[in-house]
Amino acid sequence: TIKLNLQLLSACGSSDTLVVTQTPNVSVMEGGTVNISCCWTGSGESQRLRVIWLKNLMEIKNEAVNLTSPPVKKERNDCWNLTFSSVTKEATGRYICRVTAEIPVLASASGSGTVLTVTSRGNTVTSGYGYRLSIMCLFNSCGLSQVFCLVMICVSEQLLCCCQKLPRRTY
């Protein structure tokens, strides 16, 4: 977890420290769900906060958070989540959370960012123990040692494999 501290001075001369922390970098497969958390402490007697999310430095979400009953203690610890469902590759990027205390004193701090990496599912085939799995490969430019290696994996794992060299194309 990476923290960014910002010293705040109010109009009456007292000080408070607003600290914003974000989820570390995360990876998720396409179609999955992921949460990026933005947590802050030191909002003190704030009655209203604003949480702004940036993706690659462009604002994507801006929400006001009303704290109707300020706590007796000066320290608060609150979190706000950015949730991705059925995530796509387009969600890949760096997300930064900015928290601004608006009322009664204006103060702001940002997290250091969370890099979200979305990986594609590709053409992955999985099978459980005891199930039959057929693999067919068509190869053109790989050497015989690579084909032999694939065949040995098939034999050692008791898989049914069929490899066939593609005919050479003439242009």
BALOKE-429052 format. One line per 4 residues: number of its first residue (from 1); their letters; for each residue x, y, z of N, C-alpha, C. Coordinates in steps of 0.1 Angstrom, whole numbers, padded with zeros to 4 digits. Each point is the difference from the previous one (the first is absolute). Layout:
REM residues N
NUM = A = X Y Z X Y Z X Y Z; ...
This chain:
REM residues 171
1 = TIKL = 0008 -0012 0000 -0008 0012 0000 0009 0012 0000; -0003 0010 -0009 0008 0012 -0001 -0009 0012 0006; 0007 0008 0008 -0008 0011 0006 0006 0013 -0005; -0009 0010 -0001 0005 0014 -0003 -0006 0009 0011
5 = NLQL = 0009 0007 0007 -0004 0009 0010 0000 0015 -0005; -0010 0007 0005 -0001 0014 -0004 -0004 0008 0013; 0008 0009 0004 -0003 0008 0012 -0010 0011 -0003; -0010 0000 0008 -0011 0010 -0002 -0001 0010 0011
9 = LSAC = -0002 0012 -0003 -0001 0011 0010 -0014 0006 -0001; -0007 0000 0011 -0013 0006 -0001 0001 0015 0003; -0012 0007 -0002 0000 0015 0002 0004 0004 0015; -0003 -0009 0010 0003 0003 0013 0014 -0003 0004
13 = GSSD = 0008 -0006 -0009 0014 -0003 0003 0002 -0014 0005; -0010 -0008 0002 0003 -0014 0004 0003 -0008 -0012; 0007 -0011 0002 0004 -0008 -0012 -0006 -0014 0001; -0002 -0006 -0011 -0005 -0014 -0001 0007 -0006 -0012
17 = TLVV = 0002 -0013 -0001 0006 -0006 -0011 -0010 -0010 -0007; -0002 0003 -0012 -0009 -0009 -0009 0009 -0010 -0007; -0002 -0012 0002 0008 -0011 -0006 -0009 -0009 -0008; 0004 -0001 -0013 -0008 -0008 -0010 0008 -0013 -0003
21 = TQTP = -0006 -0012 0001 0007 -0012 -0004 -0009 -0007 -0010; 0007 -0007 -0010 -0007 -0007 -0010 0004 -0015 -0001; -0008 -0008 -0006 0003 -0014 -0002 0013 0000 -0008; 0009 -0010 0003 0012 -0002 -0008 -0004 -0004 -0014
25 = NVSV = 0009 0000 -0010 -0003 -0004 -0013 -0006 -0013 -0001; -0010 -0002 -0009 -0008 -0012 -0001 -0001 -0005 -0015; -0001 -0013 -0001 -0002 -0006 -0013 -0013 -0009 0001; -0007 0000 -0011 -0013 -0007 -0001 -0001 -0005 -0014
29 = MEGG = -0007 -0012 -0001 -0003 -0006 -0014 -0012 0007 -0005; -0001 0001 -0013 -0012 0006 -0007 -0012 -0007 0005; -0011 0007 0002 -0012 -0005 0005 -0001 -0001 0015; 0011 0002 0007 0000 -0001 0015 -0005 0012 0006
33 = TVNI = 0000 0000 0014 -0004 0012 0008 0012 0004 0009; 0001 0013 0001 0011 0005 0008 -0004 0013 0007; 0005 0002 0013 -0003 0012 0007 0014 0007 0002; -0001 0013 -0002 0012 0009 0004 -0005 0008 0012
37 = SCCW = 0007 0000 0011 -0004 0007 0012 0008 0013 0001; -0007 0010 0005 0006 0013 0003 -0004 0003 0015; 0010 -0001 0009 -0003 0002 0014 0007 0013 0005; -0006 0007 0009 0006 0012 0005 -0002 0001 0015
41 = TGSG = 0010 0007 0007 -0001 0003 0014 0003 0015 0001; -0004 0005 0012 0004 0014 0002 -0010 0010 -0005; -0012 -0004 -0003 -0010 0010 -0005 -0006 0008 0011; 0004 -0004 0012 -0004 0009 0012 -0015 0002 0001
45 = ESQR = -0003 0013 0001 -0014 0004 0002 -0007 0003 -0013; 0005 -0005 -0011 -0006 0003 -0013 -0015 -0005 0000; -0008 0008 -0006 -0014 -0004 -0002 -0003 -0005 -0014; 0008 0004 -0010 -0002 -0004 -0013 0014 -0002 -0007
49 = LRVI = 0001 -0012 -0006 0013 -0003 -0008 -0004 -0002 -0014; 0009 0001 -0009 -0002 -0003 -0014 0011 -0011 -0004; -0004 -0011 -0006 0009 -0010 -0005 0000 0000 -0015; 0011 0003 -0006 0002 0001 -0014 0009 -0011 -0005
53 = WLKN = -0004 -0008 -0010 0008 -0010 -0006 0005 0004 -0013; 0013 -0002 -0003 0006 0004 -0013 0005 -0013 -0006; -0002 -0002 -0013 0007 -0011 -0007 0009 0007 -0010; 0013 -0004 0001 0010 0006 -0009 -0001 0015 0000
57 = LMEI = -0002 0006 0012 -0001 0014 0003 -0013 0007 -0006; -0009 -0008 -0005 -0013 0006 -0004 -0011 -0004 0010; -0008 0010 0004 -0010 -0002 0010 -0011 -0010 -0006; -0003 -0010 0008 -0010 -0010 -0004 -0012 -0001 0010
61 = KNEA = 0002 0005 0012 -0010 -0001 0010 0002 0011 0011; -0011 0007 0004 0000 0011 0009 -0012 -0001 0009; 0002 -0004 0013 -0011 -0002 0009 0002 0008 0013; -0011 0006 0005 0001 0006 0013 -0004 -0010 0011
65 = VNLT = 0007 0001 0011 -0002 -0009 0011 -0004 0009 0012; -0013 -0001 0004 -0005 0008 0011 0002 -0008 0013; 0007 0006 0010 0002 -0006 0013 -0010 0007 0009; -0012 -0005 0002 -0011 0007 0007 0003 0002 0015
69 = SPPV = 0007 -0010 0006 0003 0002 0014 0015 -0002 0002; 0008 0011 0000 0014 -0001 0002 0004 -0008 0013; 0010 -0007 -0001 0004 -0008 0012 0005 0009 0011; 0000 -0005 0013 0005 0007 0011 0015 0001 -0001
73 = KKER = 0006 -0011 -0005 0015 0001 -0002 0003 0008 -0012; 0012 0005 -0001 0005 0008 -0011 0003 -0009 -0012; 0004 -0013 0003 0005 -0009 -0011 -0012 -0008 -0005; -0001 0000 -0013 -0010 -0009 -0007 0008 -0010 -0009
77 = NDCW = -0006 -0011 -0003 0006 -0009 -0009 -0011 -0005 -0009; -0001 0005 -0012 -0011 -0004 -0009 0006 -0005 -0013; -0008 -0008 -0008 0004 -0005 -0012 -0011 0002 -0011; 0004 0001 -0012 -0009 0001 -0012 0006 -0010 -0010
81 = NLTF = -0009 -0008 -0006 0005 -0010 -0010 -0004 0004 -0014; 0008 -0003 -0010 -0003 0000 -0014 0000 -0014 -0004; -0012 -0005 -0005 -0003 -0014 -0003 -0001 -0002 -0015; 0006 -0010 -0005 -0001 -0004 -0014 -0006 -0014 0000
85 = SSVT = -0011 -0001 -0007 -0006 -0013 -0003 0001 -0003 -0014; 0001 -0013 -0004 0002 -0004 -0014 0011 0009 -0007; 0011 0001 0007 0011 0009 -0005 0005 -0003 -0014; 0003 0010 -0008 0006 -0002 -0013 0014 0006 0000
89 = KEAT = 0007 -0003 -0011 0014 0005 -0002 0001 0015 0001; -0011 0007 -0004 0000 0014 -0001 0001 0006 0014; -0003 -0007 0011 0001 0005 0014 0015 0001 0004; 0009 -0006 -0007 0014 0000 0004 0005 0015 0001
93 = GRYI = 0007 0003 0010 0004 0014 0002 0004 0003 0015; 0005 0012 0002 0004 0005 0013 -0012 0008 0006; -0005 -0004 0012 -0011 0006 0006 0005 0008 0013; -0003 0012 0001 0004 0009 0011 -0013 0005 0007
97 = CRVT = 0000 -0001 0013 -0011 0005 0009 0004 0013 0006; -0008 0010 -0001 0002 0013 0006 -0011 0003 0010; 0003 0002 0013 -0010 0003 0010 0002 0015 0004; -0012 0007 -0001 0000 0014 0004 -0010 0002 0011
101 = AEIP = 0005 0006 0011 -0009 0004 0011 -0005 0014 -0004; -0013 0001 -0002 -0006 0013 -0005 -0006 0008 0011; -0006 -0006 0010 -0006 0008 0011 0004 -0006 0013; 0005 0008 0010 0001 0014 0000 0012 0006 -0006
105 = VLAS = 0011 -0008 -0001 0013 0005 -0005 0003 -0007 -0013; 0005 0008 -0010 0004 -0007 -0013 0014 -0005 0001; 0001 -0013 -0002 0013 -0007 0000 -0001 -0012 -0009; 0011 -0004 -0006 0000 -0011 -0010 0013 -0008 0001
109 = ASGS = -0002 -0013 -0003 0012 -0009 -0001 -0004 -0011 -0010; 0011 -0005 -0007 -0002 -0011 -0010 0008 -0012 0004; -0005 -0012 -0004 0007 -0012 0001 0011 -0001 -0010; 0009 -0010 0001 0011 -0001 -0010 -0004 -0007 -0012
113 = GTVL = -0012 -0006 -0001 -0005 -0006 -0012 0000 -0015 0001; -0009 -0006 -0007 -0001 -0015 -0002 0000 -0003 -0014; 0010 -0009 -0004 0000 -0004 -0014 -0008 -0013 -0002; -0011 0001 -0008 -0008 -0011 -0003 0004 -0006 -0013
117 = TVTS = 0003 -0013 0000 0004 -0007 -0012 -0010 -0011 -0003; -0007 0001 -0012 -0010 -0010 -0003 0007 -0009 -0011; 0000 -0013 0003 0006 -0009 -0010 -0011 -0008 -0007; 0002 -0003 -0012 -0010 -0007 -0008 0000 -0015 0003
121 = RGNT = -0011 -0006 -0001 -0001 -0014 0003 0007 -0009 -0011; 0001 0005 -0012 0007 -0007 -0010 -0008 -0013 -0004; 0007 -0010 -0006 -0006 -0012 -0003 0005 -0011 0009; -0003 0002 0013 0004 -0010 0010 -0010 -0011 0002
125 = VTSG = 0005 -0012 0000 -0008 -0012 0002 0004 -0006 0013; -0009 -0003 0009 0003 -0007 0013 -0008 -0012 0001; 0005 -0010 0007 -0007 -0013 0002 0004 -0005 0013; -0009 -0007 0007 0003 -0006 0013 0006 -0013 -0002
129 = YGYR = 0005 -0006 0011 0007 -0013 0001 -0011 -0010 -0004; 0004 -0009 -0009 -0009 -0011 -0004 -0008 0003 -0012; 0000 0012 -0005 -0007 0003 -0012 0008 0000 -0012; -0006 -0003 -0011 0008 -0001 -0013 0001 0014 -0006
133 = LSIM = 0012 0003 -0005 0002 0013 -0006 0007 -0002 -0013; -0005 0005 -0011 0007 -0001 -0013 0006 0013 -0003; 0012 -0001 -0005 0008 0012 -0005 0004 -0002 -0014; -0003 0009 -0009 0004 -0001 -0014 0008 0013 -0003
137 = CLFN = 0012 -0002 -0005 0008 0012 -0003 0004 -0001 -0014; 0000 0012 -0006 0004 0001 -0014 0012 0009 0001; 0011 -0004 -0006 0012 0008 0001 0006 0002 -0013; 0008 0011 -0001 0005 0004 -0013 0015 0003 0002
141 = SCGL = 0004 0008 0010 0013 0005 0001 0008 -0005 0012; -0006 -0009 0008 0007 -0005 0012 0009 -0012 -0004; 0010 -0002 0007 0009 -0011 -0003 -0005 -0013 0005; 0006 -0011 -0004 -0004 -0013 0005 0002 -0002 0015
145 = SQVF = 0010 0006 0005 0002 -0001 0015 -0012 0005 0008; -0006 0011 -0005 -0012 0006 0006 -0012 -0009 -0001; -0002 -0006 -0012 -0011 -0009 -0002 0002 -0013 0009; 0013 -0005 0001 0003 -0011 0008 -0003 0003 0014
149 = CLVM = 0003 0012 0005 -0003 0004 0014 -0015 -0001 0003; -0008 0005 -0010 -0014 0000 0002 -0006 -0014 0000; 0006 -0009 -0008 -0005 -0014 -0001 0004 -0006 0013; 0012 0002 0006 0004 -0006 0013 -0009 0005 0011
153 = ICVS = -0004 0012 0000 -0010 0005 0010 -0013 -0007 -0001; -0004 -0002 -0012 -0013 -0007 -0003 0001 -0015 0005; 0011 -0006 -0002 0002 -0014 0004 0001 -0001 0015; 0008 0009 0006 0002 -0001 0015 -0013 0003 0007
157 = EQLL = -0008 0009 -0005 -0013 0004 0006 -0012 -0009 -0005; 0003 -0010 -0008 -0010 -0009 -0006 -0011 0008 -0007; 0005 0009 -0008 -0009 0008 -0008 0000 -0005 -0015; -0011 0002 -0007 -0001 -0003 -0014 0004 0012 -0008
161 = CCCQ = 0011 -0001 -0006 0005 0011 -0008 0002 -0004 -0015; -0002 0010 -0008 0001 -0002 -0015 0007 0012 -0005; 0013 -0002 -0005 0007 0011 -0006 0002 -0002 -0015; -0001 0010 -0007 0001 -0001 -0015 0007 0012 -0005
165 = KLPR = 0010 -0002 -0009 0007 0011 -0006 -0008 0006 -0011; -0002 0013 0000 -0007 0007 -0011 0008 0000 -0013; -0007 -0001 -0011 0007 0000 -0013 0007 0013 -0002; 0012 0000 -0006 0007 0013 -0003 -0007 0008 -0010
169 = RTY = -0002 0013 0002 -0007 0008 -0009 0011 0007 -0009; -0004 0001 -0013 0008 0007 -0009 -0007 0013 -0004; 0008 0011 -0001 -0006 0013 -0003 0005 0005 -0013
